[in-house]
Amino acid sequence: DPDGHLRICEVEVMTLEGVPGPPTNVRGLCTVVVWQPPEQPNGVITGYDIQFFRGSQSGDPIPKGSNELFHVIVNSDIPPGTSEDVTVRVRAKNSRHNGTWSERVAVDNLAVSISVDYDPPADFTPGPNEYR
């Protein structure tokens, strides 16, 4: 500066995001698919896509949030078909790119029908913002 004092400036630089690597440890277990973030995120992961296959038939990718590292399988996720060979793959996304798909893995012991019985507490009164 004009007074002869040294100014120190700190600058943070971020390069453009690259294509994220594939998620790791993808596993299909009964009714849940789980995975780990990519070893090479190449930026900030903003979400994931999951895609199911039955034989050669593929379903539409299902978007998931950046903090969601699992997906509960429902019947509509699985493409129709006669083969029972169901596989799944996952890819990460950042603000610029869809990442590389993971390898397709088999969904073991697939059970896509879940039944839940629920009895609300006797003293439960739903409020105006509560789901019934």
C-alpha positions as CSV (number, residue, x, y, z in Angstrom):
1,D,0.0,0.0,0.0
2,P,1.1,3.7,-0.2
3,D,2.3,3.6,3.5
4,G,4.8,0.8,2.7
5,H,2.9,-1.9,4.4
6,L,2.8,-5.3,2.8
7,R,-0.7,-6.6,2.1
8,I,-1.4,-10.2,2.1
9,C,-4.2,-11.5,0.1
10,E,-5.6,-15.0,0.3
11,V,-7.1,-16.4,-2.9
12,E,-9.0,-19.7,-3.2
13,V,-9.1,-21.1,-6.7
14,M,-11.3,-24.0,-7.9
15,T,-10.9,-25.6,-11.2
16,L,-13.9,-26.6,-13.3
17,E,-15.4,-29.8,-12.3
18,G,-14.5,-33.0,-14.2
19,V,-16.5,-36.1,-14.8
20,P,-17.0,-38.0,-11.5
21,G,-15.7,-41.5,-11.2
22,P,-18.0,-44.4,-10.6
23,P,-19.5,-45.0,-7.2
24,T,-17.8,-47.9,-5.3
25,N,-19.1,-50.9,-3.3
26,V,-22.5,-50.9,-5.1
27,R,-24.6,-53.8,-3.7
28,G,-28.2,-54.9,-4.2
29,L,-29.4,-56.5,-1.0
30,C,-33.0,-57.8,-0.9
31,T,-34.9,-54.5,-1.1
32,V,-32.1,-51.9,-0.7
33,V,-29.3,-50.8,-3.0
34,V,-26.3,-49.2,-1.2
35,W,-23.1,-47.6,-2.5
36,Q,-20.2,-45.4,-1.5
37,P,-19.2,-42.1,-3.1
38,P,-16.7,-42.2,-5.9
39,E,-13.0,-42.4,-5.1
40,Q,-12.5,-39.6,-7.6
41,P,-15.4,-37.2,-7.2
42,N,-13.7,-34.5,-9.4
43,G,-15.9,-31.8,-7.9
44,V,-18.8,-31.6,-5.5
45,I,-21.2,-34.5,-5.9
46,T,-24.7,-33.1,-6.3
47,G,-26.6,-36.4,-6.6
48,Y,-26.7,-40.0,-8.0
49,D,-28.7,-41.9,-10.6
50,I,-29.7,-45.5,-10.1
51,Q,-30.8,-47.7,-13.0
52,F,-32.3,-51.2,-12.8
53,F,-32.2,-53.9,-15.4
54,R,-34.2,-57.1,-15.8
55,G,-32.3,-59.1,-18.4
56,S,-31.6,-56.7,-21.2
57,Q,-34.5,-54.4,-20.4
58,S,-33.5,-51.2,-18.6
59,G,-35.6,-48.9,-16.4
60,D,-35.4,-45.1,-16.4
61,P,-32.6,-43.7,-14.1
62,I,-33.9,-42.7,-10.7
63,P,-32.4,-39.5,-9.2
64,K,-31.2,-39.4,-5.6
65,G,-29.8,-36.6,-3.5
66,S,-26.1,-36.0,-2.8
67,N,-26.4,-37.3,0.8
68,E,-28.4,-40.4,-0.1
69,L,-26.2,-43.5,-0.4
70,F,-29.0,-46.0,-0.6
71,H,-32.3,-46.7,-2.4
72,V,-35.2,-48.8,-1.3
73,I,-36.4,-50.9,-4.2
74,V,-40.1,-50.8,-5.2
75,N,-41.9,-52.7,-7.9
76,S,-42.0,-49.8,-10.3
77,D,-38.2,-49.5,-10.3
78,I,-37.8,-52.9,-12.0
79,P,-38.5,-53.2,-15.7
80,P,-41.1,-55.7,-16.7
81,G,-39.9,-59.0,-18.1
82,T,-39.8,-62.7,-17.7
83,S,-36.2,-63.0,-16.5
84,E,-35.6,-62.9,-12.8
85,D,-32.0,-61.6,-13.4
86,V,-32.2,-58.1,-11.9
87,T,-29.1,-56.0,-11.9
88,V,-28.5,-52.4,-10.9
89,R,-25.9,-49.7,-11.6
90,V,-25.3,-46.2,-10.0
91,R,-23.5,-43.1,-11.2
92,A,-22.6,-39.8,-9.4
93,K,-23.4,-36.3,-10.8
94,N,-21.9,-32.9,-10.2
95,S,-23.1,-29.5,-11.5
96,R,-21.4,-30.1,-14.9
97,H,-21.4,-33.8,-15.6
98,N,-23.0,-37.1,-15.2
99,G,-20.4,-39.5,-14.0
100,T,-19.3,-42.9,-15.1
101,W,-21.8,-45.7,-14.3
102,S,-20.7,-48.3,-11.8
103,E,-20.5,-51.9,-13.0
104,R,-23.9,-53.6,-13.0
105,V,-24.3,-55.8,-10.0
106,A,-27.0,-58.5,-9.3
107,V,-29.7,-57.7,-6.7
108,D,-29.5,-60.8,-4.4
109,N,-32.6,-62.2,-2.8
110,L,-34.9,-59.6,-4.5
111,A,-38.1,-59.0,-2.5
112,V,-39.9,-56.1,-3.9
113,S,-43.1,-56.4,-2.0
114,I,-43.1,-54.8,1.5
115,S,-46.1,-54.7,3.8
116,V,-46.2,-52.3,6.8
117,D,-48.8,-52.3,9.4
118,Y,-49.1,-49.2,11.5
119,D,-51.4,-48.2,14.3
120,P,-51.1,-44.6,15.4
121,P,-50.9,-43.9,19.2
122,A,-54.4,-43.7,20.9
123,D,-53.7,-40.0,21.8
124,F,-52.6,-39.0,18.3
125,T,-54.4,-36.0,16.8
126,P,-53.2,-35.0,13.3
127,G,-52.4,-31.3,13.0
128,P,-53.0,-29.2,9.8
129,N,-49.5,-29.9,8.5
130,E,-49.4,-33.6,9.2
131,Y,-49.9,-36.4,6.7
132,R,-52.8,-38.8,7.1
